[in-house]
Amino acid sequence: MGAFAPKSLIMGIELKSARPMNVTSIDLLPEPLKKVRSQANKQLASLLAGMFDNTDDALFELADKAEDSAERTMYFDSMRAVRIKREAIDKSFTAAFHESFKLFYKSSSAQQPVKGVVTQSSDSLSLMGDDDLEESVAISGMASKVNNLFAGSLQQLIQRMDSLTNNLKVNEINNPLGPHKLSEIFQKACQPLELNIRAKLVVFKLFEKFVLSELEELYSWSNQSLVESGVLPQIKPLRVKKTKAGAALEKTSLDEAGGGEESEEDQKNEVFSLLRDLLANRSRQANVQSDFLPVADSGPVLSPAVLVDMLSAVQHQRDVTNSQRTQQAENIDVREALHHLVDGSGGPQAVGRVDDDSINLVSMLFEYILDDHSLPMPMKALLGRLQIPMLKVALLDKAFFSRGAHPARKLLNELAKAALSWNEPADVERDALFNKVREIVDSVLNEFDNDVGIFAPLLDDFGQFVGAGRRKADLIERRTRDAEEGLGKTQRARIDVGNLINERAAGKSLPNAVVALFREGWANYLFLLYVKQGTECEAWDSAVQVVDDLIWSVDRDASFGRRSELLKMIPFLLQRLREGLSAISFSKNRMRELFSELEGEHMACLRGRDSEENNNVTSEHSADESFSDAADTELQSASVEPAAPVILKTPELKALDAQEADIADVDDNDVEIVDSMAVGAWVEFVKNTGEKSRCKLAAIIRASGKYIFVNRVGIKVAEHTRSSLIEAVKNGAISMLDNALLFDRALESVIGCLREMKD
């Protein structure tokens, strides 16, 4: 049995069928396939759950980057639709997945063999709508891509599954575990989603990323399970070669290739071979020699198995002599640690070149890890204790360097990922995450000798622990984000409404009744429309027109000579005012009082004024009309408007695109760091006291210009504007944390350093 463990054990989720399965059908399915289907069912459930958990963030990020309100609304609506339909899609996918296995027990008369890919004719394609065609092309493309990616294991699986049925020829298209069939099932399950094609393609891309591209372990496990059940155990793996263009695939039998296992090993260890070449160049340049263990290209050398046993002894010895509570990260000189054991063994005293390269590489990897700023020191100390176990894995399995899904490598990455978000508490010993990481590390040190199978269950165990906390944190973070989005929108609405009324009232002398109507009622009605319907609707335009009409109706200068027009307007104006104020439950008594005052103003406008009144200043707040014609012309040419009465006071709030004035005289690099900061990025803030705090950028609120940061459990811990973040970067009060996979970052760093030495 392989070391594969289903991710469903991590998430604690198992897909349930949308309807009861037919008992006869299940009984007729061959036992080996029942086992494979059951395992695949659990694995797909976990992968789908992970996909949906990431869908919200992906669509939210796209909405946040949208260029206009329509596009933003589309992505937000899509996010809600996926959330609502998630359970239905799960059930539909599961039911169809179970149904796809019926090909193994249906009679040949009921279903004809499928001999290859069924292509659509040009006529059928022409009948499809543009969106349907784009969707179909996307599904076909991602299925083909993943099929090529796992071609070797899939071909073995197809042959083994095909041998279990006499009714149907199993191929790439109808294989129920293949990417083509799974993509088809998912596409049909998503049909109830009424999404814009752009949003739907995003969902399909997420299915490719979080489901299809993660099936390597399932295919490996399925093949191993069928082999153990006696299904075509003699089939040997197929080597998949890429052309220079990287697009075509060529499959040849290993026996026919003549290279046998060595050829496959070379391919599997491509990264290790590259690293060895680079190391050889470094050794030649630096003339590296060991004072403890010599390296031999030939003659008697310590075998990998003996080295692993010796490393196990060193591992256990260090675990006893060193305190497990140490807070200091320590890089281990493996050769020095092995020296005394080798010296007294009576056997070979040298290390083989390949094993020496493995020792060098793991040492360099952990040098990077222990120097990584993104890891807190206590967590770094715990991960540093895994150096010898990881070296043992590298000696036992060279695919450790090239296989991203290797359980030991994944465990190290998951531990580091959890550590990234960890803030050191006052009492480390009582911290749940720290204790869980230490428990996993202790399990590796105490239980791992030479069976790499130990890492898969430990990975599952840690995944369960982290998954439970992550789901709670995601929920809290989503609520925090929604609350901040709502707050930003309401703040922006208040400001925009206030500015609109103030601008229209600029230079006007308004009666107290009109000012009160604006302040107490109509501003709130405009605010309600802004929040619920936005500013691109007929209701908003009508409400803004009421503002203009009301101001005009009490302007005696403007309405003088247009009494008939004013007389017709007043009833409709009052009706619209009454409807709007009633919509916000405005006090009826206060409405009658204000309307009574407004009636007096309207009557005054309708009666008109004698010439003496027309020659007087209209109001103490009116514009000064004593300027000469020349002065008036000069005033107009200078675009100077009379001072506007502040009817509505609004808080100062700047959107992201209005903060440029606050960030003058700063380094372009500081600006670039902040502008490249994406939602989901982890940062570390340093207070004046020296206290450090790690948090994640949960949202960028465009309406208010705020950057919202949350801690590991999703609680808001800080908010900044773009300008304050740039200032923090400038002063060294904030630094970016690299949340890419730790092992991959370390490997890239090692390769980069070795290449620099070569150049």
Secondary structure, DSSP 8 states (H G I E B T S, - for coil): --S---THHHHT-----SS---HHHHHHS-HHHHHHHHHHHHHHHHHHHHHHHHHHHHHHHHHHT-SSHHHHHHHHHHHHHHHHHHHHHHHHHHHHHHHHGGGGTS-TTTS----S-----HHHHHHS-HHHHHHHHHHHHHHHHHHHHTHHHHHHHHHHHHTT-SS----TTT-TTSHHHHHHHHHHHTTT----HHHHHHHHHHHHHHTGGG-HHHHHHHHHHHHHTTSSTT---EEEEE-TTS--EEEEEHHHHS-HHHHHHHHHTHHHHHHHHHHHHHHHHHT---SSS-EESSSS-B-HHHHHHHHHHHHHHHHHHS-TT--S-----HHHHHHHHHHTTSS---EEHHHHHHHHHHHHHHHHHHT-TTS-HHHHHHHHTTHHHHHHHHHH-GGGTT-TT-HHHHHHHHHHHHHHT----S-GGG-HHHHHHHHHHHHHHHH-SS-GGGHHHHHHHHHHHHHHHHHHHHHHHHHHHHHHHHHHHHHHHHHHHHHHHHHHTTT----HHHHHIIIIIIHHHHHHHHHHH-SSSHHHHHHHHHHHHHHHHT-HHHHTT-HHHHHHHHHHHHHHHHHHHHHTT--HHHHHHHHHHHHHHHHHHHH---HHHHHS-S-TTS------HHHHHHHHHTT-------SS-------GGG-GGGG-S--HHHHHHHHT--TT-EEEEE-TTS-EEEEEEEEEETTTTEEEEE-TTS-EEEEEEHHHHHHHHHTTSEEEE--S-HHHHHHHHHHHHHHHHH-
